[in-house]
Amino acid sequence: MRRGFKTEAKTLALELRAEIGLDAYSPFDPYAFAAEYGIAVVQLSDLDGPARHHFLKADGSALSGALIPNGTGVVILENDAQPLTRRRTTMCHELAHVVLEHEFGVSLSDERKCGLSGDQEAEADWLSGEVLIPSDGAFRLARANATDEQAADAYDVSLAIARWRMNHSGARKVMQRARAKWA
Ligand SMILES: [Zn+2]
């Protein structure tokens, strides 16, 4: 990941949230953001048989999402058969690639990874995390001793995403250090 990217992502995520009228403390709405940015979102269930089949793997599993170039823009294809919390992560990951002007034509199968490698993938992953649970929000939750479950509920994300953000945004570590110091 590029040096300084995490700091930039913190600010950028708050700006992206502000564009749809959200502060750091409410769940992000990737669909409202896509609409605001003029990014079309297509659901896998809307595709007809042969097109849908193209995105399904041989073992019956499917991709989570994909960025598909469309003229000068891009379309996000999302697998609407997956749970909504998972879909929101997928959407944020793909939106992060768009916002960061990464290569198109990538698809996502894991909750947090797609075909891209290296910096672009690491940056999209980190930015989507900041968008889903901003550092400021994670700190507020850590101050209130929130559990991962409470963080997941507050931001409408999966438990895995909540745990990742609470532990890797630095929020809990900083709070623990502060408490140890003042205890
Ligand atoms: Zn990606």
Residues whose N, C-alpha, C, O or C-beta is under 5 A from the ligand:
A	BS01	ZN	K113 C114 L116 E121 A124
